[in-house]
Amino acid sequence: MPKRSCLTIVLAAGEGVRMRSTQPKVMHRIAGLPMLGHVLATARAAGTTRLAIVVGPGAEGTTRFVAETAPDAATYVQEARRGTAHAVLAARRELAKRPDDVIVLYGDTPLVTPATIRRLRRALARGADVVVLGFRPDSPAGYGRLIVDGRQLVAIREEKDASPAERRVGLCNAGLIAFSGKAAPLLGKIGNDNAKGEFYLTDLVELANAAGRKVVVIETDADEVIGVNRRAELAEAERLFQVRARAAAMDGGATLIAPETVFFSHDTRIGKDVVVEPNVFFGPGVEIADGVTIRAFSHVEGARIASGAVVGPFARLRPGAVIGRKAHIGNFVEVKNAAIDEGAKANHLAYIGDAHVGAGSNIGAGAITCNYDGFDKARTEIGAGAFIGSN
């Protein structure tokens, strides 16, 4: 695909009333990352050159997250929620720059892949003016149908407005849409002559057809376009993410003894010939080198584990834990903000926090690094080859 400028507009203004939460819907997490973070990462990976995030009034948490994770993104406020086209036009200042491609994503649809976005962009590069993402659910009931004539998408028909023949159409609207910069002026022609008095982005299809523009559909899997409006849908999105993550780990050379019981974070990095036993949880910030064994019922977050190390069973590695080559962290051992050097062992019932354990050392059962005096926390240094006895 030739190099083209790409504006991605992420709609994140929904209130999320059905989530029954005090935080914005798009800030609910999947695999440790807010849904909006997944969408922003996808946009970046698909070649976005400019990001615009549309939020609702009072969305300080969302705005703060964008400022921290995507400081180059522009944030716009949709003061009144008057439909998807109205939300897109909140970023009209970006549209006025006439990017080659415009992609509209939703902050509550977190599983769309960069590959799918690139397919939308390829269709634009090949001459389409509007590209709509479609899917084929097991039951199309409740979805808008995509009405195609040859290769041209001629209409998006909501179920209540569809004829009996149109209701039999299995190709449904996923909500995501892309359009060329040249087609952007059509947004200003979208009206609100409907029951809710809102401006719908889907009307762009009818306007583009009336203007003689090329409008096409790109299909994807239903699992990729799941929208999250309720807690149950959040749980389903988490499940689907974990299915992907487990498959990627195994395809990359890791062995998961019982894949369905292993949970990854959005940023887990796992090497080849790693063996992960059942019931293991990886929080954010975990890096696992080749040849590591993670035994059952271990909890690992913010940790780096070097090649050949063995962790668990029933071990807990907290942020800042650095486990060296061929080190052993056994059952009921907790490590926090500590470096365990090559070949060192803490095989059972120990707490090692804010410490450095030298190579080849042995930490006996019941030992702890007690280095907090109520005011200050010191760092414990244990040299190479040391033997720390029980209790």
Sequence and secondary structure as in RCSB ss.txt:
>XXXX:A:sequence
MPKRSCLTIVLAAGEGVRMRSTQPKVMHRIAGLPMLGHVLATARAAGTTRLAIVVGPGAEGTTRFVAETAPDAAT
YVQEARRGTAHAVLAARRELAKRPDDVIVLYGDTPLVTPATIRRLRRALARGADVVVLGFRPDSPAGYGRLIVDG
RQLVAIREEKDASPAERRVGLCNAGLIAFSGKAAPLLGKIGNDNAKGEFYLTDLVELANAAGRKVVVIETDADEV
IGVNRRAELAEAERLFQVRARAAAMDGGATLIAPETVFFSHDTRIGKDVVVEPNVFFGPGVEIADGVTIRAFSHV
EGARIASGAVVGPFARLRPGAVIGRKAHIGNFVEVKNAAIDEGAKANHLAYIGDAHVGAGSNIGAGAITCNYDGF
DKARTEIGAGAFIGSN
>XXXX:A:secstr
     EEEEEEE    GGG  SS GGGSEETTEEHHHHHHHHHHHTT SEEEEEE TT HHHHHHHHHH TTSEE
EE SS   HHHHHHTTHHHHTT  SEEEEEETT TT  HHHHHHHHHHHHTT SEEEEEE  S  TTS EEEEET
TEEEEEE GGG  HHHHT   EEEEEEEEEGGGGGGGGG    STT    TTHHHHHHHHTT  EEEEE  GGGG
    SHHHHHHHHHHHHHHHHHHHHHTT EESSGGGEE  TT EE TT EE SSEEE SS EE TT EE TT EE
 S EE TT EE SS EE TT EE TT EEEEEEEEES EE TT EEEEEEEEESEEE TT EE TT B   B SS
 B  EEE TT EE   
